[in-house]
């Protein structure tokens, strides 16, 4: 039962305390408690939002289901994972359509969880694209190469072939030379879906020959192929950072996103200056990942760019930039980088909407006036 103490904990500044209070609401049948859980889905902490998603798993409220479906689009991969897990275990077949959309999620873990949930719900793909994405998420793609789907086949025939492919794949060893050879052949074929499926599975093998072949796909004219190649290489231990530098300027935002996240896995201070322009990327997901990655790298040269990112149009990017600043320098407000950001912030006043002006003004007031003697050497 919700108590006054739980109410205090929900308003705590500590996300762990708020998460615990949310967990205590799990299983409650009171409508007011459900409202509290729904409100917690808007909490600034992804940990609290995850707790709310899990707590709503037992709710029978239509609003709860609608909110859980909305959580599949949360900016945090962890929240999307939690929502996909809950919905996949719900037994409600009417959520399958939304879960199927998650097969296109930029985060591999979300795609994998969504695919597992769809399988538990008895969902069946109705198109070749759905079957391929489902295969990719579950790691069952090589079988699709040996039992191709005919364009004129009925959905029932496709489903039967689909299960045969899954069973056949379970019998194969990832690093079997014959399998690798077949995958390499498929990766060079003209069938786009078969090519993408093969590239993803090649990324899970240990052969150095595979790495050399995967690098070729980073220059492919098809964005889907470049994306598959970058995703496959990003998870390999023998991938060099130099291979991903060019991808930061790829025309496909998903490829840029993969590259940014790769540098979070292998942080290198030399990459900071190359990452900084992506704080102004037109895609929010890329800006968010960039702000987080720069914080992990920990280069003080990034402070100026991160300070400007504090007034990003997306609040999640702002929060990520703030956390990265604290990681780099707890006293960043007194740094040369913060001082150097002042003219860039002042320039934004003329172009940003009135709703942002107060936030920019507050930040400028915190930084204080720029001192010429200090600014002359900042980031030059």
C-alpha positions as CSV (number, residue, x, y, z in Angstrom):
1,X,0.0,0.0,0.0
2,X,1.3,3.5,-0.9
3,X,2.3,5.5,2.1
4,X,3.3,9.1,2.8
5,X,6.9,7.8,3.0
6,X,6.6,6.4,-0.6
7,X,5.3,9.8,-1.7
8,X,8.4,11.4,-0.3
9,X,10.7,8.9,-2.0
10,X,9.0,9.5,-5.3
11,X,10.1,13.1,-5.0
12,X,13.6,12.3,-4.0
13,X,16.5,13.8,-5.9
14,X,18.1,10.3,-5.9
15,X,17.0,8.2,-8.8
16,X,17.7,5.0,-6.9
17,X,15.3,6.1,-4.2
18,X,12.6,7.0,-6.7
19,X,13.1,3.6,-8.4
20,X,12.6,1.8,-5.2
21,X,9.4,3.7,-4.5
22,X,8.1,2.9,-8.0
23,X,9.0,-0.8,-7.5
24,X,6.8,-0.8,-4.3
25,X,3.8,0.2,-6.5
26,X,4.1,-3.0,-8.5
27,X,1.0,-5.1,-8.3
28,X,-1.2,-2.4,-6.8
29,X,-4.8,-2.3,-8.1
30,X,-5.4,1.3,-7.0
31,X,-6.0,3.7,-9.8
32,X,-4.0,6.4,-8.1
33,X,-1.0,4.1,-7.9
34,X,-1.4,3.4,-11.6
35,X,-1.4,7.1,-12.2
36,X,1.8,7.5,-10.2
37,X,3.4,4.7,-12.3
38,X,2.3,6.4,-15.6
39,X,3.8,9.7,-14.4
40,X,7.1,7.9,-13.5
41,X,7.4,7.0,-17.2
42,X,8.3,10.6,-17.7
43,X,11.0,10.7,-15.0
44,X,14.3,12.2,-16.2
45,X,16.1,9.0,-15.0
46,X,16.0,6.0,-17.4
47,X,16.4,3.7,-14.3
48,X,13.2,5.1,-12.8
49,X,11.4,4.8,-16.2
50,X,12.6,1.2,-16.4
51,X,11.2,0.5,-12.9
52,X,7.9,2.0,-14.0
53,X,7.8,-0.2,-17.1
54,X,8.4,-3.3,-15.1
55,X,5.8,-2.3,-12.4
56,X,3.2,-1.7,-15.1
57,X,3.6,-5.2,-16.3
58,X,0.8,-6.4,-14.0
59,X,-1.6,-3.5,-14.7
60,X,-4.8,-4.2,-16.5
61,X,-5.4,-0.5,-17.3
62,X,-5.8,0.4,-21.0
63,X,-3.8,3.5,-20.3
64,X,-1.0,1.3,-19.0
65,X,-0.8,-0.7,-22.2
66,X,-0.8,2.5,-24.3
67,X,2.0,3.9,-22.2
68,X,4.1,0.7,-22.4
69,X,3.7,0.8,-26.2
70,X,4.9,4.4,-26.0
71,X,7.9,3.4,-24.0
72,X,9.1,1.4,-27.1
73,X,10.1,4.8,-28.5
74,X,11.9,6.0,-25.4
75,X,15.2,7.7,-26.0
76,X,16.9,5.3,-23.6
77,X,17.8,1.8,-25.0
78,X,17.4,0.4,-21.5
79,X,13.8,1.6,-21.3
80,X,13.0,0.3,-24.8
81,X,14.5,-3.1,-23.8
82,X,12.3,-3.2,-20.6
83,X,9.2,-2.3,-22.5
84,X,9.9,-4.9,-25.2
85,X,10.5,-7.5,-22.5
86,X,7.2,-6.7,-20.7
87,X,5.1,-6.6,-23.8
88,X,6.7,-9.8,-25.2
89,X,5.7,-11.6,-22.0
90,X,2.2,-10.1,-21.8
91,X,0.5,-12.7,-24.0
92,X,-1.4,-9.9,-25.7
93,X,-1.2,-10.5,-29.4
94,X,-2.5,-7.0,-30.2
95,X,1.0,-5.6,-29.2
96,X,2.8,-7.7,-31.9
97,X,2.6,-4.9,-34.5
98,X,4.4,-2.4,-32.2
99,X,7.0,-5.0,-31.3
100,X,7.5,-5.8,-35.0
101,X,8.4,-2.1,-35.5
102,X,11.2,-2.6,-32.9
103,X,12.9,-4.9,-35.4
104,X,14.1,-1.7,-36.9
105,X,15.4,-0.3,-33.6
106,X,19.0,1.1,-33.8
107,X,20.0,-0.9,-30.7
108,X,20.7,-4.6,-31.4
109,X,19.6,-5.6,-27.9
110,X,16.2,-4.1,-28.4
111,X,15.8,-5.9,-31.7
112,X,16.8,-9.2,-30.1
113,X,14.4,-8.8,-27.2
114,X,11.5,-7.7,-29.5
115,X,12.1,-10.7,-31.8
116,X,12.1,-13.1,-28.8
117,X,8.8,-11.5,-27.6
118,X,7.3,-11.9,-31.1
119,X,8.2,-15.5,-31.1
120,X,6.6,-16.0,-27.7
121,X,3.5,-14.4,-28.9
122,X,3.3,-16.7,-31.9
123,X,3.8,-13.9,-34.4
124,X,4.6,-14.8,-38.0
125,X,6.3,-12.6,-40.6
126,X,4.1,-11.9,-43.6
127,X,6.8,-10.3,-45.9
128,X,10.3,-11.1,-46.9
129,X,11.6,-8.0,-45.2
130,X,9.9,-8.9,-41.9
131,X,11.3,-12.5,-42.1
132,X,14.8,-11.1,-42.8
133,X,14.7,-8.6,-39.9
134,X,13.4,-11.3,-37.6
135,X,16.1,-13.6,-38.7
136,X,18.8,-11.0,-38.1
137,X,17.5,-10.2,-34.6
138,X,17.5,-13.8,-33.6
139,X,20.8,-14.8,-35.4
140,X,19.1,-17.3,-37.6
141,X,19.9,-15.7,-40.9
142,X,22.2,-18.3,-42.5
143,X,19.4,-20.7,-42.9
144,X,17.6,-18.2,-45.1
145,X,20.3,-18.5,-47.6
146,X,19.9,-22.2,-48.1
147,X,16.0,-22.1,-48.2
148,X,15.1,-18.8,-50.0
149,X,11.6,-17.6,-49.9
150,X,9.9,-17.5,-53.3
151,X,8.1,-14.3,-54.2
152,X,4.9,-16.1,-55.1
153,X,4.8,-18.3,-52.0
154,X,1.8,-18.0,-49.7
155,X,2.3,-16.8,-46.1
156,X,1.7,-20.4,-44.8
157,X,4.5,-21.7,-47.0
158,X,6.8,-18.9,-46.0
159,X,6.2,-19.7,-42.3
160,X,7.0,-23.4,-42.8
161,X,10.2,-22.5,-44.5
162,X,11.0,-20.0,-41.8
163,X,10.8,-22.7,-39.1
164,X,12.9,-25.0,-41.2
165,X,15.6,-22.4,-41.5
166,X,15.6,-21.8,-37.7
167,X,16.0,-25.5,-37.0
168,X,18.7,-25.8,-39.6
169,X,20.7,-22.9,-38.2
170,X,20.7,-24.3,-34.7
171,X,22.7,-27.3,-36.0
172,X,25.5,-25.2,-37.5
173,X,28.7,-24.0,-35.9
174,X,29.5,-20.3,-36.3
175,X,33.0,-20.8,-37.4
176,X,32.6,-23.7,-39.7
177,X,34.7,-23.0,-42.8
178,X,32.0,-24.2,-45.2
179,X,29.5,-22.0,-43.5
180,X,31.8,-19.0,-43.7
181,X,32.4,-19.7,-47.3
182,X,28.6,-19.8,-48.0
183,X,28.1,-16.6,-46.1
184,X,30.8,-14.8,-48.0
185,X,29.2,-15.9,-51.2
186,X,25.8,-14.7,-50.1
187,X,27.2,-11.4,-48.9
188,X,28.4,-10.7,-52.4
189,X,25.1,-11.6,-54.0
190,X,22.6,-9.2,-55.6
191,X,19.8,-10.1,-53.1
192,X,19.9,-7.2,-50.7
193,X,18.1,-9.0,-47.8
194,X,20.2,-12.1,-48.2
195,X,23.4,-9.9,-48.3
196,X,22.5,-8.0,-45.1
197,X,21.6,-11.2,-43.3
198,X,25.0,-12.8,-44.3
199,X,26.9,-9.7,-43.3
200,X,25.4,-9.7,-39.8
201,X,26.3,-13.4,-39.3
202,X,29.8,-12.9,-40.6
203,X,30.3,-10.4,-37.9
204,X,29.9,-13.2,-35.3
205,X,32.7,-15.4,-36.8
206,X,36.3,-15.2,-35.7
207,X,38.1,-15.6,-39.1
208,X,40.5,-12.7,-40.0
209,X,39.5,-13.2,-43.6
210,X,36.0,-12.1,-42.6
211,X,37.2,-8.8,-41.2
212,X,38.9,-8.0,-44.5
213,X,35.7,-8.7,-46.4
214,X,33.5,-6.7,-44.0
215,X,35.7,-3.6,-44.5
216,X,34.7,-3.6,-48.1
217,X,31.1,-3.1,-47.3
218,X,31.8,0.2,-45.5
219,X,32.2,1.7,-48.9
220,X,29.2,0.2,-50.5
221,X,26.7,2.6,-52.2
222,X,23.7,1.0,-50.5
223,X,23.2,2.5,-47.0
224,X,21.6,-0.7,-45.7
225,X,24.8,-2.6,-46.6
226,X,27.1,0.0,-45.1
227,X,24.9,-0.1,-41.9
228,X,25.1,-3.9,-41.7
229,X,28.9,-3.9,-42.3
230,X,29.5,-1.2,-39.7
231,X,27.3,-3.1,-37.1
232,X,29.1,-6.4,-37.8
233,X,32.6,-4.7,-37.5
234,X,31.7,-2.7,-34.4
235,X,31.4,-5.9,-32.3
236,X,34.6,-7.5,-33.4
237,X,37.8,-7.4,-31.4
238,X,40.1,-6.9,-34.4
239,X,38.4,-3.8,-35.7
240,X,40.7,-0.7,-35.7
241,X,39.3,2.8,-34.8
242,X,40.8,4.1,-38.1
243,X,38.2,2.1,-39.9
244,X,35.3,4.0,-38.3
245,X,36.5,7.6,-38.6
246,X,35.1,8.0,-42.1
247,X,31.7,6.6,-41.0
248,X,31.2,9.6,-38.7
249,X,30.4,11.6,-41.9
250,X,28.3,8.9,-43.5
251,X,25.1,10.2,-45.2
252,X,23.0,7.6,-43.3
253,X,22.4,8.6,-39.7
254,X,22.3,5.0,-38.5
255,X,25.8,4.4,-39.7
256,X,27.0,7.6,-38.0
257,X,25.3,6.3,-34.8
258,X,27.1,3.0,-35.0
259,X,30.4,4.8,-35.4
260,X,29.9,7.1,-32.5
261,X,28.9,4.2,-30.2
262,X,32.0,2.2,-31.4
263,X,34.3,5.0,-30.1
264,X,32.5,4.7,-26.8
265,X,33.7,1.1,-26.6
266,X,37.3,2.0,-27.6
267,X,37.7,5.5,-26.2
268,X,40.6,7.5,-27.7
269,X,41.3,11.2,-26.9
270,X,42.5,11.7,-30.4
271,X,39.0,11.2,-31.7
272,X,37.5,14.0,-29.7
273,X,37.9,16.8,-32.2
274,X,36.3,14.6,-34.9
275,X,33.4,13.8,-32.7
276,X,32.6,17.4,-31.7
277,X,30.9,18.4,-34.9
278,X,28.4,15.6,-34.3
279,X,27.1,17.5,-31.3
280,X,25.3,19.5,-34.0
281,X,24.1,16.5,-36.0
282,X,20.5,17.0,-37.3
283,X,19.5,13.7,-35.7
284,X,18.8,13.7,-32.0
285,X,20.0,10.1,-31.5
286,X,23.4,10.9,-32.9
287,X,23.8,14.1,-30.8
288,X,22.8,12.1,-27.7
289,X,25.3,9.3,-28.4
290,X,28.0,11.8,-29.2
291,X,27.6,13.7,-25.9
292,X,27.7,10.4,-24.0
293,X,30.8,9.1,-25.9
294,X,32.7,12.3,-25.4
295,X,32.2,12.1,-21.7
296,X,33.6,8.6,-21.7
297,X,36.7,9.7,-23.6
298,X,37.3,12.4,-21.0
299,X,39.1,15.0,-23.1
300,X,39.0,18.6,-21.6
301,X,39.2,19.9,-25.1
302,X,35.5,18.9,-25.5
303,X,34.2,21.2,-22.7
304,X,33.4,24.1,-25.0
305,X,31.3,22.0,-27.3
306,X,29.5,20.2,-24.4
307,X,28.7,23.6,-22.8
308,X,26.9,24.7,-26.0
309,X,25.1,21.3,-26.0
310,X,23.6,22.2,-22.7
311,X,21.1,24.3,-24.6
312,X,20.3,21.6,-27.2
313,X,16.7,21.4,-28.3
314,X,16.4,17.9,-26.9
315,X,16.4,17.7,-23.0
316,X,18.0,14.2,-23.1
317,X,21.0,15.6,-25.1
318,X,21.3,18.4,-22.5
319,X,21.3,15.9,-19.7
320,X,23.9,13.8,-21.4
321,X,26.1,16.8,-22.0
322,X,25.9,17.8,-18.4
323,X,26.8,14.4,-17.2
324,X,29.8,14.3,-19.5
325,X,31.0,17.7,-18.3
326,X,30.9,16.5,-14.7
327,X,32.8,13.4,-15.7
328,X,35.5,15.5,-17.5
329,X,35.8,18.3,-14.9
330,X,33.5,18.7,-11.9
331,X,34.5,22.4,-11.9
332,X,33.8,22.9,-15.7
333,X,32.0,26.2,-15.1
334,X,35.4,27.7,-14.1
335,X,37.2,26.2,-17.1
336,X,38.7,27.9,-20.1
337,X,36.4,25.8,-22.3
338,X,33.3,27.2,-20.6
339,X,34.6,30.7,-21.1
340,X,35.3,30.0,-24.7
341,X,31.7,28.8,-25.2
342,X,30.2,32.2,-24.2
343,X,30.3,33.9,-27.6
344,X,28.7,30.8,-29.2
345,X,25.9,30.8,-26.6
346,X,25.4,34.6,-27.1
347,X,25.1,34.0,-30.9
348,X,22.3,31.5,-30.3
349,X,20.1,34.2,-28.7
350,X,19.2,35.6,-32.1
351,X,18.2,32.3,-33.6
352,X,16.6,30.3,-30.9
353,X,12.9,30.4,-29.9
354,X,11.8,32.5,-26.9
355,X,11.3,29.3,-24.8
356,X,15.1,28.7,-24.9
357,X,16.2,32.2,-24.1
358,X,15.8,31.8,-20.3
359,X,17.8,28.7,-20.3
360,X,20.6,30.3,-22.4
361,X,20.6,33.3,-20.1
362,X,20.9,31.3,-17.0
363,X,23.8,29.4,-18.4
364,X,25.5,32.6,-19.4
365,X,25.0,34.0,-15.9
366,X,26.6,30.9,-14.4
367,X,29.6,31.1,-16.6
368,X,30.0,34.8,-15.9
369,X,31.7,37.4,-18.1
370,X,34.4,36.2,-20.4
371,X,37.9,37.4,-19.4
372,X,40.0,38.3,-22.5
373,X,43.3,37.2,-20.8
374,X,41.9,33.7,-20.3
375,X,40.0,33.4,-23.5
376,X,42.9,34.0,-25.8
377,X,44.4,30.5,-25.2
378,X,41.1,28.5,-25.0
379,X,41.0,25.6,-27.3
380,X,43.4,27.2,-29.8
